[in-house]
Amino acid sequence: MVGQSEGRAAVLLQPFGHQVGGHSSMLSYDEHTVCKPLVPQELSFYESLPLAMRHFTPQYKGIVSVHLKKDTLGNLILIASPGLGQPDACGRLDSAGGDPAVTLWHKCKRSHAQVTKTFKDSCPGKMLLRTELQYHTDSLLEEANGKQPERKSYNPWGLHCHRQHLNRMSSKHNENKLHLFLLLENVVSKYSSPCVLDLKMGTRQHGDDASEEKKARHIKKCEQSTSASLGVRICGMQVYQADTGHFLCKDKYFGRKLSPEGFRQTLRLFLSDGNRLRAELLEPIILRLKALLSVIRKQSSYRFYSSSLLIIYDGQEHKDSADLHLPFPKTHGANPSRVDVRMIDFAHTTFKGSKSNPNSTQHDGPDQGYIFGLENLIKILQSLQEGK
C-alpha cells in the first residue's frame, strides 16, 4: 500500500489538471498517482477486479488518509498523510506525535494562490485563469456558423469539482478529521498533452441503491440524451489544439444536449488537432474498444452503472508511432502508447459477490446497456474511418 514504504511525510494535494468530467474531486498525489474519496463499492470492485479487466482500468495503489486544513490566510487545503491510510485509522491527527501537515505547511509556506500556480504550471501553454469559471455549452452548429469555440490551456472542470468538494467537506466536518481516499494510477501521466474524452456508458445510470427521486432524475437525463439512443453520452473532454497550443474543453452540459449526429461530430472534433482529423488514431482506438467489448461480454453479473470510459491520446504528435496499430499498445519502452482506453468510476458498479453490498440486486449475464454503448461507439468511429 502506498505510504507504508514512503514513511509519514505529508503530501499537499492539488487539483488534477486533466479531470474533464465527473462530480467528485480528483486530486494529484504525485506524478503517477491520483486520489479520490473512497466509496466502499468502488473499493470492493478494485479489490476483486477480474484479471481480464486490468488492461482497461487504472491500477489500484491503495488507500491514504486525507484531512482538511486552513492555511495562514484562511484558505482550505487538503493534506494526505501516508501511513495513516489504514481502514482502522479513524482518529484525529492530534495524537500522531505532532501534525506532519503543520510542519509541511510552515516549511513550504504555500498559500492557496501558490497551489493554484502549481496547478497552472502543470499544464502546457499559456494559462487563461478566470476568477469565475465559465463553461462553453454552445452547439457545434453555432460554432459552424462562425462563433469561435472557447479555448483554454487547461480544463477548468477539475478546479470546479475541487472547490465544490472543499466546500462540502468544510461544511460537514471539522479540521483534522481523517477521510479515506483511493490511490489510483494517473492514466495520463505518460502524455505530454493528453487529449481526454469522458464517456458515460450504458442506457441506465442510477445504481441499485438509488432513491426514487435520484432514479427518476437519472432516467430523465438518459431519455433526453444520447444515453437512450446510443447507450453512450459525452461527459467532458479536452483536445489539444496544435494551432493555438491550448486545450479545447467541453463539459457534461454540452454533452447532454447533443443529438446522435452531434455526438458523431463531437467525436470528430475530439480527434482533430485544429488543423486536421488525426485519422491514424482511429484504428488503434477501434481495436482497443473491440478488445474491451470482448472482455465485457464475458463478465456475468457485472453492472457498470454510472461508470465512465476514457479515450486518451497524446495531442503532441510523435514521428515514431509504429505501436499505434497494436490492439494492446505498448506502455513501456522506447515507444510509449499514444492511445489508451480506460474504464473509471465504479461507485455504483454491482456484481455477484461484492463485499461492500452483499445484499444488492443480483444480475444475470453481461451488462447489455454497456455493450450497446460500446457497439455504437465502435460503429461511429468506423464510419469516421471510412470518411462518411
N, C-alpha and C positions, 0 to 999 in steps of 0.2 A: 504494500500500500504506500502511495506517495506520502512522504513525511517521515516515515519510520527510518528511512535511510538519509533524510535530509536534516535531521535534528529538529530543533524547536524554533528556527528562525521564522519570524513572522513575514508574511507576504502582503504587500499593499495591492489589492485587486483593482483592476481598471476595466472600464467598459470595453467589450470586444469590438474592435473597429469594423469587423466584416459580418456582423449579425444583420441579416436582411429581413427576417420575419420572426414570428412568434411573439409572445407577450411576456415571457419570463426573461429576466436579465441574464445574459450570457457574459461572463467575465473572463478576462485574461489572467491566468495563473502564472504561466511562463510562456516562452516562445512556442512550445509544442503542446501546451495544455490549456484547456478552458475549464471553467466550472460553472455549475448552475445549481439552484436549490434542489435538494434531494426530495424526490417523491417516491415513497415505498414501492409503488407499482413499477416505476421505471427501473429502480434498483433491482427488483426481482427479475425483470427482463434481462438486464445486463448480466446478472449472476448466473442465469440459466440459458444464456444465448446459444442457440443451435450452431454447431460448428460451421455449417454452410453459410450462415448469415454473417459471419465475422468479416468476410470480404466487403460487406456492404453497410457496416455500422462503425461508428467511431470506437476506438479501443477504450475500454473502461479501465481507468487507472486507480480507482479507489475513492476514498471519502476524506474530506477535510472539514475542519470546524471553522466557521466564519462568524465574526461579530462586528457589530456596528459601533463606530466611534465618531466623535466630533473633533475636528482639528482646532487649532488655536483661534481660527476665525469663525468657528461655529458651523463649518461645512461638514456634511455627513460623508464618511468614508467607510469602506469595508476592508477588514483585515482578516486574512486567512492564517490559521495557526496550525501548521503541520505538527503531527504528533499528538494533537488533541482531537483528531478526527475519528475517534473510535465511537461506535454506536452508544457506548455507555458513558461517554464524556458529556454529560448534560448539565454540569455545574456551571459556575461562573469562573472567569479567569482570575478573579481576585486572589484565589488560593494557589495560583500557579507559580508562586515564588517570584512575584514581580511580573507585571504585564509586559510581555515582549513587544506588544504593539506600541506601548508608550515609548519604549527605548528606540524602536524603529522610527517612530514619528519624530521624536526630537533629534534623532541622528540625521534623518533625511531632510527635515524641515520642508516638507511638501505641503502646499496648500491645495485646495480643490482646483484652483486655476492651473497649478503645475501638473496635476493629474490630467486635466483636460489637454494641456500642452503635449504631454506624452502620448495621449490618445491621438492628437493631431499629427504628431511627428511620425507615428507608426504607419501612416497612410501616404501613398505616393501622390505627387502633385501638390499644387498649392491648396492650402486649406481654405474652405469657404464657410467659416463658422458663423452661425446666426444666433442671436440671443433667443429668439423664439423659433422652434423648429417648424418648418413648413414642408408640406409634402405635396408632390406633384401628382394629381389624380386625374388629369385631363385624359381624354381618349386619344388613341392613335390617330383617329380621323382628324381631330383638331390639330394634331402635330403635322399631319399631311397637308393641312390647309394653310400652313405657313407659320404656325406657332412653334417656336423653338423649344425642344424638351429641356427640362431643367437638368443641369449637370453639376455634380459635386465631386470632390476628390475623396470623399468618404461617404459611407452610408449612415445617415442620421438615426436610423431606427434603433440601433443598439444603445445609443445615448438616451433616446426617448424611453426605452424599456428600463434602462438603468435608473433614470430619475424617478420613474413611477415605482420601481422596486424599493428604492431608498425611502420614498415617502410612505409606502405601505409598512415597511419594517419599523420605521421610526414611530409611526402612529400606534403600532400594536405591541412593540417590545421595548424594554429598557436596554440601554447600552450594556455591552459585555455579555448579554445572553448569547449562548452558543447556538448557531444554526448549522445543520449539516448540509454540505454541498457535495455533489458528484464531481469527480475529476474525470475529464474525458479528453481524448485526443483532439487537438486542433487540426481539423482535416484540411485547412487551407494554408498551413504553415510553410509548405514547400513551394507555394506560388508567390511570385513577385508582385503580381497584380491580379488577385483572384476574382474571376467573374463567377457569381453565385446566383443560382436560381432556386428558390424555395417553393416547392410544390406540395400543396395539401392533397394527400392521396385518398381515394375511396369515395363512395357515394354517401357514406354516413360519417359524421364527425363526433357525435356525442358518445361518451363512454357508457358502459352498462350501469354505472352508479350515478348518472346524471339526474338531477331533479327534473320534474315535469316542465318547469319554466325554462331550464337550460336546454332540455331536449327539444322543446318547441322552437327555441331561438336558433339552434344549430340546424334543425330541419329546414327552417325558413331560409337560412343562409345557403344551404345546399341547393334548395329548389330554385333560388334566384341567381344562381351562378353556374359555372361550368362543372361544378361537382356533380350535379344531377345528370347533365347531358354527356359529359366526358369522363366522369369519375376522377377528375383532377382539376385543381384551380391554382392560380398563382397567388402566393402569399408574400412575395417580395423578391427583389432581385437587384443586383448591381452588375453592370457590364462596363468594362474599361474601354474608354474611347481614345483610340490612338491619335486622333486629330487634335484632341484637347488636353490629354493627359489626366482627365478626370473620370470619375465613375458616373454613369447614368443610373439613377436609382428610381425604383418603383416600389410601392408598398402594397399591403394587403387590400386597402380600399380600392386601389386601381384594379387589382386582380379580380375583385368581386363583381366589378361592372362589365367584365369582358364577355362578349359573345363567343361561341366556338371559333368563329373566324378571327375575332380579336385575339383570342388565345393563340391561334396559329401565328398571327402576325407578331405577337409579342415573343414567341419562341424564335422567330426570325430575327427580331430586334436583339434578343439575348445573344445570338450567335453572330452578331455584326459588330465590327470594331469602329464604326463611324465612317469607314471608307468602303468596306465590302463585307459580304457574308463569308464567315470562316467555314467554308464548305468542307474543309478537310477534317473538321471536328465531328461531323455528323456520323460517319461510320463508326468510330470508336465509342461514341455515346450510345448509338443504337445497339452495338454489340454488348455493351455493359448492361444496358436495360434488359436485353433479352436474357442475359445470364441471371439477372435478378429475378425476372419473371419465372424462369425455370425453378429457382430456389423457393419463391413464394408459393408456387403451385404445390410444393411438397410439404408445406408447413400446416399440417392439420391442427385445427382448434385455435390458431392464432387469429386475432382480430386487431388490426393496427389503427384503431380509431384515433383520429386527430393527429396522426403522425405525419411527418413531412419527408419529402425526398429532395435531397440537394443534388443538383447537377453543377459541376465545378470544372472550370478550365482556366488556364493562365492567359490573361489579356495581353501579356507581353509575348510576342511571337518568338519562337526559337527555331533556328535553322535546322537543327537535328531533331526531327520529330518522327523517327522511324518506329518508335514504340507506340505511336498513336493508334496503330492499326492492330494492336493485340487486344483480344477480348478481355484480358486482365492486365492492363498496362503496368509497367514496372513501377515500383515505388522506391526502389533503391538503385544505387549505381550511378553511372555517368549520365544516363538519360532519364531523369525523374519523370514521373507521369505528368502529363499536361491535361488529362481528362479524368474525372472521377465521378462516381455516383454513390451517394451515401444516404441511408435511412437515418432519421433522427427523431427525437421527441416521442418517448414511449410511456408518458404518464398515464395514458388511457388504454394502453395495449393490454389485452387479456389473452390468456392461454391456459389450457388444462395443466394443472399442477403449479399454478402461480402461488408462491409462498405469501405474497403480500395480501392476496384476496382469494383464499381457498374456496369461499362460498359464492364466487362470482358466477355469472351465467356461463354455462358450458356450450361451446360452439363446435359444430362438426364440419370437417372439411376445411379447405383453404379459404382465405379472405377474398371472396369473389368481387367485392367492390374495389379492392386494391388492384386485383388482376385486371378488372375492366379499365381502370385508370391507366395502368401500365400499357395495356394493349393499344389504347387510343393514343397515348403519348408516342409510342413507337410508330404507329401509322402516320401521325402528323409529321414526325421527323423524317420518315421515309418519303413522304410527299415533298418535303423541302429538298431532300436529297435528289429527287427526280426532277426538281425545278418546277413543280406545279404550284 
